[in-house]
Amino acid sequence: MDIKDFENRHDWLKVWSGKWSFHSCSQFGEMWSVRPAIGGVPAYPYVAYLHRQTSSDCWVSRFDRDSFCNLLKLEIEEDENRAQSLADSLKANTDSTLAFIKEYSDQKIDLLLYDNFWEHIAVYYLAHIYIKYIVDYLSPEQLEKYLPIFEEARVYAEPVFHEQELFMTMIAQQVAKLNNLSTELILCTTKDELRSYFQNGVLPDPELLQQRFKLSAQFFSKGERQEFSGREAEEAELILLPKAGTDLLKGQTAYPGQAEGRVRIVRDPLHYQGEFGEGDILVTGMTRPEYLPFMKKSAAFITDAGGILSHAAITARELKKPCIIGTQTATKVLQDGDLVLIDADKGVVTKLN
């Protein structure tokens, strides 16, 4: 497998963007491309990640996502209780995962605990993607019937990924302290490398970890992982990003309405040092609860990724603010300070300057 194998696919779809470590993505990529979902096959046989420091973007094949979600939609149509059982499963796995994290958050981690932790996340993650993506494939009638059920479960599960990454950071801190390395470099190991460390005490070369931290990509093809860094990672990003103009963006309406304002790109809400005023337009990969202070000040939100049950979409409906999700390239096309007009009724963003 090389970069050409992924270049031959022309239907890449960015499905999330945010503060996930290289290490976590090495786990997620295997989960999605190997772990059986509906019909005993993986949800997404092909998965790609791009990493810049503490942030990551994830793409899957649009064909694969359509296939997966249409099968799930068929299950719901054939069994009127399926929607509720999916919601109940997500909440039960939320409780189990958070209980595990709470119980072991202050303990020394060994291989057994590490594997148990990621097994909890894998089981949770499957229930999570069932709920998160099915809503984007429902008919208007189905959406009216099932959205309250799915949204309640999705909000209930919101803390999991934040707590998951905190727990993974705790693991990395323990390893970093023992090896006189930074936590951020330990978070640039792969699943296999960290498992090997717990077995034999050997870590990868710090220079390799530093390269990954700066800029890297991971591609998964049915579980087989290929890694790129530096210029090759830049080439990988060009393969993944759709061709886009510079003055017009299109996405999915999460909440209708219109707004005009200055773009403020916020990649890390906990360390944002720019100016953000009332009525500015929040632009980011995806939002999480940490973004709420910015969302309350914003006139509208624009995201690269996300669906009807993304955090941005749910919050937009709560705050009744225009929101366009799934633009794929908003953080690339727009610049901080750009004056934009948002027409969320049509899912269109227009640059005015």
C-alpha positions in Angstrom: 0.0 0.0 0.0 1.3 3.5 -0.9 -0.1 6.9 -1.3 -1.3 6.1 -4.8 -3.8 3.6 -3.4 -5.6 6.5 -1.7 -5.1 8.9 -4.6 -7.2 6.6 -6.7 -10.2 7.1 -4.5 -12.1 10.3 -5.4 -14.8 10.4 -2.8 -13.1 11.3 0.5 -15.4 12.9 3.1 -14.1 14.7 6.2 -16.1 13.3 9.1 -14.5 14.9 12.0 -11.8 17.4 13.0 -10.5 18.3 16.4 -8.2 17.7 19.3 -7.3 14.0 19.0 -3.8 12.6 19.4 -1.9 10.7 16.8 -2.0 7.7 19.1 -5.8 7.8 19.5 -6.2 7.9 15.8 -3.9 4.9 15.3 -6.5 3.1 17.5 -9.6 4.6 15.8 -8.3 3.7 12.3 -8.0 0.1 13.2 -11.4 0.1 14.9 -13.2 1.5 11.9 -11.4 -0.4 9.2 -11.3 -3.9 10.9 -13.8 -4.2 13.7 -17.1 -5.8 12.4 -20.2 -3.5 12.3 -23.4 -4.3 10.4 -23.4 -7.6 8.5 -20.1 -8.6 10.0 -18.0 -6.1 7.9 -16.3 -2.9 9.0 -18.1 0.4 8.9 -15.3 2.1 7.0 -12.7 -0.1 5.3 -10.7 3.0 4.2 -9.8 5.7 6.7 -7.3 8.6 6.5 -6.0 11.0 9.2 -3.9 14.1 9.0 -2.2 15.4 12.2 -0.8 18.8 13.0 0.6 19.0 16.6 -2.4 18.4 18.8 -5.1 18.4 16.2 -6.3 15.8 13.7 -8.7 15.5 10.8 -10.4 12.3 9.7 -11.7 11.3 6.3 -13.6 8.2 5.1 -14.9 7.1 1.7 -18.3 8.7 1.0 -19.3 5.4 -0.7 -18.4 3.4 2.5 -20.4 5.8 4.7 -23.4 5.7 2.4 -23.3 1.9 2.4 -22.9 1.6 6.1 -25.7 4.1 7.0 -28.1 2.8 4.4 -27.8 -0.7 5.9 -28.4 0.8 9.4 -31.4 2.8 8.0 -32.9 -0.5 6.7 -32.6 -2.0 10.1 -34.6 0.9 11.6 -37.2 0.6 8.9 -37.6 -3.2 9.5 -37.7 -2.9 13.3 -39.5 0.0 14.9 -37.8 -0.7 18.2 -34.3 -0.5 16.7 -33.9 3.2 17.1 -34.6 3.1 20.8 -32.3 0.1 21.2 -29.4 2.0 19.5 -30.0 4.9 21.9 -30.1 2.7 24.9 -26.9 0.9 23.8 -25.0 4.2 23.5 -26.1 5.3 26.9 -25.2 2.0 28.5 -21.7 2.0 26.9 -21.3 5.6 28.0 -21.9 4.6 31.6 -19.5 1.6 31.3 -16.7 3.6 29.7 -16.9 6.6 32.1 -17.1 4.2 35.1 -13.9 2.4 33.9 -12.1 5.8 33.4 -13.1 7.0 36.8 -12.0 3.7 38.5 -8.5 3.6 36.9 -7.7 7.3 36.4 -5.2 7.5 39.2 -3.6 4.1 38.8 -0.4 2.9 37.2 -1.1 1.7 33.8 0.2 -1.6 32.5 -0.5 -3.5 29.3 -3.6 -5.2 30.6 -5.2 -1.9 31.8 -4.2 -0.2 28.5 -5.9 -2.9 26.4 -9.0 -3.0 28.6 -9.3 0.8 28.3 -9.2 0.7 24.5 -11.6 -2.2 24.4 -14.1 -0.1 26.3 -13.5 2.7 23.8 -13.9 0.4 20.8 -17.3 -1.0 22.1 -18.5 2.6 22.9 -17.3 3.9 19.5 -19.4 1.5 17.5 -22.5 2.5 19.4 -21.5 6.2 18.9 -21.1 6.1 15.2 -24.4 4.2 14.8 -26.2 7.2 16.4 -24.1 10.0 15.1 -24.4 9.3 11.4 -27.7 7.5 10.9 -29.7 10.8 11.3 -28.1 12.3 8.2 -29.8 9.5 6.1 -33.3 9.5 7.5 -36.3 10.8 5.6 -38.0 14.0 7.0 -40.7 11.8 8.5 -38.2 9.5 10.2 -36.1 12.4 11.4 -39.1 13.9 13.1 -39.9 10.6 14.8 -36.4 9.6 15.8 -34.3 12.8 16.2 -35.4 13.4 19.8 -34.4 9.8 20.8 -31.0 10.0 19.1 -30.2 13.5 20.2 -30.9 12.7 23.8 -28.6 9.8 23.7 -25.9 11.8 21.8 -26.0 14.6 24.4 -25.8 12.0 27.2 -22.7 10.5 25.6 -20.9 13.9 25.0 -18.4 13.6 27.8 -16.8 10.3 26.6 -14.3 11.5 24.0 -13.1 14.3 26.3 -12.6 11.9 29.1 -11.1 9.3 26.8 -8.4 11.8 25.6 -7.7 12.9 29.2 -7.2 9.3 30.2 -4.9 8.7 27.2 -3.0 11.8 28.2 -2.6 10.4 31.7 -1.1 7.2 30.2 1.3 9.2 28.1 2.3 11.3 31.1 3.2 8.2 33.1 5.4 6.9 30.2 6.9 10.3 29.5 8.0 10.7 33.1 9.7 7.4 33.1 11.6 8.1 29.8 12.4 11.8 30.2 10.3 12.7 27.2 7.4 15.1 26.7 3.8 13.9 26.9 3.1 15.2 23.4 5.8 12.9 22.0 4.4 9.9 23.7 1.0 10.7 22.2 2.7 10.4 18.8 3.3 6.7 19.3 1.1 4.1 17.5 -1.0 1.5 19.2 1.5 -1.2 18.4 4.5 0.9 19.6 3.0 1.6 23.0 1.8 -2.0 23.5 5.4 -3.0 22.7 6.7 -0.5 25.2 4.6 -2.1 28.0 6.1 -5.4 27.0 9.8 -4.6 26.5 10.3 -1.0 27.7 11.5 0.3 24.3 10.0 3.4 22.6 10.5 4.7 19.0 13.2 7.2 18.2 12.2 10.7 19.5 13.1 12.2 16.2 10.4 10.1 14.5 7.9 11.1 17.2 8.8 14.8 16.6 8.2 14.4 12.9 4.8 12.9 13.5 3.9 15.7 15.9 4.8 18.4 13.4 2.9 17.0 10.4 2.0 13.5 9.5 -0.7 11.3 8.0 -2.0 7.8 8.7 -3.9 5.8 6.0 -5.7 2.6 6.9 -6.8 0.0 4.3 -8.8 -2.8 6.0 -6.5 -2.6 9.0 -3.2 -2.1 7.2 -1.6 1.2 8.2 0.6 3.4 6.1 2.3 6.5 7.5 3.5 9.7 5.8 5.3 12.7 7.3 6.7 16.0 6.1 6.2 16.7 2.4 4.5 13.3 1.8 1.9 14.3 4.5 1.3 17.6 2.6 0.7 15.6 -0.6 -1.6 13.3 1.3 -3.7 16.3 2.4 -4.0 17.5 -1.2 -5.4 14.1 -2.1 -8.0 14.3 0.7 -9.2 17.8 0.3 -11.9 18.5 -2.3 -11.2 21.1 -4.9 -12.7 24.4 -3.7 -13.1 27.9 -4.8 -12.0 30.9 -2.7 -15.1 33.0 -2.4 -18.0 30.5 -1.9 -18.4 27.6 0.5 -21.3 25.1 0.7 -22.3 22.8 3.5 -25.3 21.3 5.3 -27.8 23.4 7.2 -27.7 22.6 10.9 -29.9 25.6 11.9 -31.4 28.1 9.4 -31.0 31.9 9.3 -28.6 34.5 7.9 -25.7 36.4 9.5 -22.9 38.7 8.5 -19.7 39.1 10.4 -15.9 38.6 10.7 -14.4 35.2 10.7 -12.6 34.0 13.8 -10.8 30.7 13.3 -10.6 28.8 16.6 -8.7 25.6 16.5 -8.0 25.1 20.2 -10.5 26.9 22.4 -8.5 26.3 25.6 -5.5 28.1 24.2 -7.0 30.7 21.8 -5.2 34.0 22.1 -6.9 36.0 19.3 -9.7 38.6 19.5 -13.2 37.2 19.5 -16.0 39.8 19.8 -19.8 39.7 20.0 -21.2 38.9 16.6 -18.1 37.3 15.1 -18.4 34.1 13.1 -16.9 31.0 14.7 -15.1 28.8 12.1 -13.5 25.6 13.2 -13.1 21.9 12.3 -15.7 20.7 14.7 -16.9 22.0 18.1 -16.9 20.4 21.5 -18.2 21.6 24.9 -15.1 23.7 25.3 -16.2 25.9 22.5 -19.4 27.0 24.2 -18.2 30.5 25.4 -17.3 31.3 21.8 -20.6 29.9 20.5 -22.6 32.1 22.8 -20.8 35.2 21.5 -20.9 34.2 17.8 -23.5 35.3 15.3 -23.2 32.0 13.5 -21.0 28.9 13.3 -19.2 27.2 10.3 -17.5 23.8 10.6 -15.4 21.6 8.3 -17.0 18.4 9.4 -20.0 17.1 11.4 -23.6 16.1 10.8 -27.1 16.8 12.3 -26.0 15.3 15.6 -22.6 17.0 15.8 -22.0 19.2 18.8 -22.2 22.3 16.6 -25.6 21.4 15.2 -27.1 20.5 18.6 -25.8 23.7 20.1 -27.0 25.8 17.2 -30.5 24.4 17.6 -30.4 25.2 21.4 -29.1 28.8 20.8 -31.1 29.3 17.7 -28.1 30.6 15.7 -27.4 30.0 12.0 -25.0 27.1 11.5 -23.5 25.4 8.4 -21.7 22.1 9.0 -19.7 19.8 6.8 -18.1 22.4 4.5 -15.0 20.3 4.3 -12.6 23.2 3.7 -13.9 26.2 5.7 -10.7 26.4 7.8 -8.6 26.3 4.6 -10.6 28.7 2.4 -11.5 31.3 5.0 -9.0 33.5 6.8 -9.2 35.1 10.2 -10.8 38.5 9.8 -12.6 37.8 6.5 -16.0 39.4 6.2 -18.6 36.7 5.3 -22.3 36.4 4.6 -23.9 33.2 5.9 -27.1 32.0 4.3 -27.8 28.9 6.4 -31.2 28.5 4.7 -29.2 27.5 1.6 -26.1 26.2 3.3 -23.9 28.8 1.6 -21.1 31.0 2.9 -19.9 34.0 0.7 -16.8 36.0 1.3 -17.6 39.7 1.0 -14.0 41.2 0.9 
